[in-house]
Amino acid sequence: MLRVSVVKRRPGFTLAAAFAAPTPGVIGLFGRSGSGKSTLIDTIAGLLPPDEGEVQLAASVLTDTRSGIAVPPERRRIGYVFQDSRLFPHLSVAGNLRYGEKRARSIFHYIRFEELLELLGLGPLLERRPHELSGGERQRVALGRALLSQPQLLLLDEPLASLDLARREEVLPYLERLRDWLSIPMVYVSHQFEEVLRLATYLVLLENGRVLAAGPVGEMSLRPELRTVLAPDLVGAVLDGLVTAVDAAGGTVELAVGSGRLQVSLRDVAAGARVRVQLLARDIILATQPVHSLSVRNALRGTVVEITPEEAASVLVRVDVGGPVLLARITEAARRALGLSPGDAVWVLVKAVSTRGHAFRLFGAPARAS
């Protein structure tokens, strides 16, 4: 468990944040720019002493202002990856990696140099200097250097913020490998919800230096506090499901979702894999009767739980589909025409193609057999 409860006052801004998140796993710190994410992660690292509060990882108390405990940053066994890689320009990739290794001479090495090269695909880069690397390659080296210090906690402060879309897509699979293959607790800072959706297991939502809400990603996707931060088009339920069937030719898999089955657009996974999918509220269609002869591949039977008015004459409908809850955004005029009220039975229609780019294999799930 990572427990954080800190106050840090700065001119014009006060951070007063508290949360307790399970470990191992990836704790996503999410919020708008200026919400206090970097300040909070720096207090965890010990780079920024809080005015009051405490930081505890498992049984290790790292900060406790009441007891006068302030473990120096270099003794916290925390790896830190910044927005810019901060590699030593005069050293090769191998030299940068070995520097991280030297910091852990007296510590048990749970990850070895050769294992790291394979994990992050760094073998072909060892003789290069930082200026000869792409942005994505530099961040992979920075990750490797942090990991070779054998940290008990890995902090990543918007590590993809300086990369273009192509380079982000290059690095994200390696971050997924770290999450799935190593049991190192990680705190991942981002203001890009797509990254948090893909990587995080637990979400801490920050706004104006305060924690608005915290919890597992699936639960948080339904919280109204998240909707105050997200762009309307990104609002949607996040579900984790088990693959029950694979259509390799069609590029889809079937997930068990509540009392029904959901086809999503995803390749290179096998039956038994765990998959996370986000169903955007804008892509959900509701019907009050069973429908036939449509191109839409998914029709889940559910019950209306709640209807919340939104701006622009629309409403957000929460629908229970046998355990999981989905969100559908429809117009108020459509709600009146359908006569929808809480307790009504509905059919939730989801196009499989709308899940493309919103479904991810996760948590050590098996890849497609070769």
Residue pairs with C-beta under 8 A, 6 or more apart in sequence:
1 20
1 21
1 22
1 23
1 56
1 57
1 58
2 20
2 21
2 23
2 27
2 44
2 56
2 57
2 153
2 185
2 187
3 19
3 20
3 54
3 55
3 56
3 57
4 17
4 18
4 19
4 20
4 40
4 43
4 44
4 53
4 54
4 55
4 56
5 17
5 18
5 19
5 53
5 54
6 15
6 16
6 17
6 18
6 40
6 43
6 50
6 52
6 53
6 54
6 55
6 63
7 14
7 15
7 16
7 50
7 51
7 52
7 53
8 14
8 15
8 39
8 43
8 48
8 50
8 51
9 15
9 51
10 39
13 34
13 36
13 39
13 209
14 209
15 36
15 39
15 40
15 43
15 50
15 209
16 209
16 210
17 36
17 40
17 206
17 209
17 210
17 211
18 53
18 211
19 204
19 211
19 214
21 27
21 202
21 204
21 214
22 201
22 202
23 57
23 58
23 185
24 183
24 184
24 185
24 186
25 179
25 185
25 186
25 201
25 202
26 179
26 186
26 187
26 188
26 199
26 200
26 201
26 202
27 185
27 186
27 187
27 188
27 200
27 201
27 202
27 203
27 204
28 188
28 190
28 196
28 199
28 200
28 202
28 203
28 204
28 217
29 37
29 40
29 41
29 187
29 188
29 189
29 190
29 204
29 206
30 37
30 190
30 191
30 193
30 196
30 200
30 203
30 204
30 205
30 206
30 229
31 37
31 191
31 205
31 206
31 207
31 229
32 191
32 207
32 229
33 191
35 191
35 206
35 207
35 208
35 209
36 206
36 208
36 209
36 210
37 157
37 158
37 189
37 190
37 191
37 206
38 157
38 158
38 189
39 48
39 209
40 206
41 155
41 157
41 187
41 189
42 48
43 49
43 50
43 53
43 55
43 63
44 55
44 62
44 78
44 153
44 155
44 187
45 73
45 76
45 78
45 80
45 155
46 62
46 63
46 70
46 71
46 72
46 73
46 76
46 78
47 73
47 80
49 63
49 70
50 63
50 65
51 65
52 65
52 66
53 63
53 65
54 61
54 63
54 64
54 65
54 66
55 61
55 62
55 63
56 62
56 64
57 152
57 153
57 185
58 152
60 71
60 152
61 67
61 69
61 71
62 69
62 71
62 76
63 69
63 70
63 71
76 153
77 107
77 149
77 150
77 151
77 152
77 153
78 151
78 152
78 153
78 154
78 155
79 146
79 147
79 149
79 151
79 153
79 154
79 155
80 146
80 154
80 155
80 157
81 139
81 142
81 143
81 146
81 154
81 155
81 156
81 157
81 159
82 142
82 157
82 159
83 157
83 158
83 159
83 161
83 162
84 162
85 130
85 138
85 139
85 141
85 142
86 142
87 96
87 130
87 138
87 141
87 142
87 145
88 95
88 96
88 99
88 130
89 129
89 130
89 131
90 129
91 99
91 129
91 130
92 126
92 127
92 128
92 129
93 122
93 125
93 126
93 127
93 128
93 129
93 130
93 133
93 141
94 126
94 127
96 130
96 141
96 145
97 113
97 116
97 122
97 126
97 141
97 144
97 145
97 148
98 113
98 148
99 145
100 144
100 145
100 146
100 147
100 148
100 149
101 113
101 148
101 149
103 148
103 149
104 148
104 149
104 150
107 150
108 150
109 150
110 150
111 119
111 147
111 148
111 150
111 182
113 148
116 122
116 144
116 147
116 148
117 123
117 126
117 144
119 174
119 177
119 178
119 181
120 140
120 141
120 143
120 144
120 174
120 177
121 140
121 174
122 140
122 141
122 144
125 133
125 137
125 141
130 138
130 141
133 141
134 167
134 170
135 162
135 163
135 164
135 167
136 163
136 167
136 168
136 170
136 171
139 159
139 160
139 163
139 171
140 171
140 174
142 159
143 159
143 174
143 175
143 178
146 154
147 154
147 178
147 182
147 184
151 184
152 184
152 185
153 184
153 185
153 186
153 187
154 178
154 184
154 185
154 186
154 187
155 186
155 187
155 189
156 175
156 186
156 187
156 188
156 189
157 189
158 189
158 190
158 191
159 171
159 175
160 167
160 168
160 171
160 172
160 190
160 192
160 195
161 190
161 192
163 171
168 195
172 195
172 198
172 199
175 188
175 199
176 198
176 199
176 360
176 362
178 184
178 186
179 186
179 199
179 201
179 362
179 363
180 362
180 363
180 364
180 365
181 364
188 195
188 196
188 199
188 200
190 196
193 230
193 234
196 203
196 217
197 217
197 238
197 276
197 278
197 358
197 360
198 276
198 360
200 217
201 216
201 217
201 363
202 214
202 215
202 216
202 217
203 214
203 215
203 216
203 217
203 220
203 226
204 211
204 214
205 211
205 212
205 213
205 214
205 220
205 223
205 225
205 226
205 229
206 212
207 225
207 228
207 229
212 225
212 228
212 229
213 220
213 223
213 225
213 226
214 220
215 223
217 238
217 276
218 237
218 238
218 239
218 240
220 226
220 238
221 236
221 237
221 238
221 278
222 237
222 318
222 325
222 327
224 308
226 235
227 235
227 316
232 282
232 310
232 329
233 280
233 282
234 280
235 280
235 281
235 282
235 316
235 327
235 329
236 278
236 279
236 280
236 281
236 282
236 283
236 327
236 358
237 278
237 279
237 281
237 324
237 325
237 326
237 327
238 276
238 277
238 278
239 255
239 257
239 262
239 276
239 277
239 278
239 279
239 324
240 274
240 275
240 276
240 362
241 255
241 256
241 257
241 262
241 274
241 275
241 277
242 255
242 256
242 272
242 273
242 274
242 275
243 253
243 254
243 255
243 269
243 270
243 271
243 272
243 273
243 274
243 275
243 365
244 254
244 255
244 256
244 261
244 271
245 253
245 254
245 271
246 253
246 254
246 269
246 270
246 271
246 368
247 253
247 254
247 263
248 267
248 368
251 265
251 266
251 267
252 263
252 264
252 265
252 266
252 297
252 352
253 263
253 264
253 266
253 269
253 273
253 275
254 261
254 262
254 263
255 261
255 262
255 263
255 264
255 275
255 277
257 300
257 321
257 322
257 324
258 300
258 302
258 320
258 321
258 322
258 323
258 324
259 300
259 301
259 321
259 322
259 323
260 299
260 300
260 301
260 321
260 322
261 298
262 277
262 298
262 300
262 350
263 297
263 298
263 352
264 275
264 277
264 352
264 355
264 359
265 352
265 353
265 355
265 356
265 359
266 275
266 355
266 359
266 360
266 361
267 368
268 361
268 367
268 368
269 275
269 361
269 365
269 366
269 367
269 368
270 366
270 367
270 368
270 369
272 365
272 366
273 361
273 365
273 366
273 367
274 361
274 362
274 363
274 364
274 365
275 359
275 360
275 361
275 362
275 365
276 359
276 360
276 362
277 355
277 358
277 359
277 360
278 355
278 358
278 359
279 326
279 327
279 350
279 354
279 355
279 358
280 354
280 358
281 316
281 327
281 328
281 329
282 329
283 350
283 351
283 354
284 326
284 327
284 328
284 329
284 348
284 349
284 350
285 296
285 328
285 348
285 349
285 350
286 317
286 319
286 328
286 330
286 334
286 338
286 340
286 346
286 347
286 348
286 349
287 299
287 346
287 347
287 349
288 338
288 339
288 340
288 344
288 345
288 346
288 347
289 347
290 299
290 347
291 299
291 347
291 349
294 349
295 351
296 349
296 350
296 351
297 350
297 351
297 352
298 348
298 349
298 350
298 351
298 352
299 347
299 348
299 349
300 321
300 322
300 326
300 347
300 348
300 350
301 321
301 322
301 345
301 346
301 347
301 348
302 319
302 320
302 321
302 322
302 326
302 345
302 346
302 347
302 348
303 319
303 320
303 343
303 344
303 345
303 346
304 317
304 318
304 319
304 340
304 341
304 342
304 343
304 344
304 345
304 346
305 318
305 319
305 320
305 325
305 342
306 317
306 318
306 342
307 315
307 316
307 317
307 318
307 335
307 340
307 341
307 342
308 315
308 316
308 317
308 318
309 315
309 332
310 316
310 329
313 331
313 332
313 333
314 329
314 330
314 331
314 332
315 329
315 330
315 331
315 332
315 335
316 327
316 328
316 329
317 327
317 328
317 329
317 330
317 335
317 340
318 325
318 326
318 327
319 325
319 326
319 327
319 328
319 346
319 348
321 348
326 348
328 348
340 346
361 367
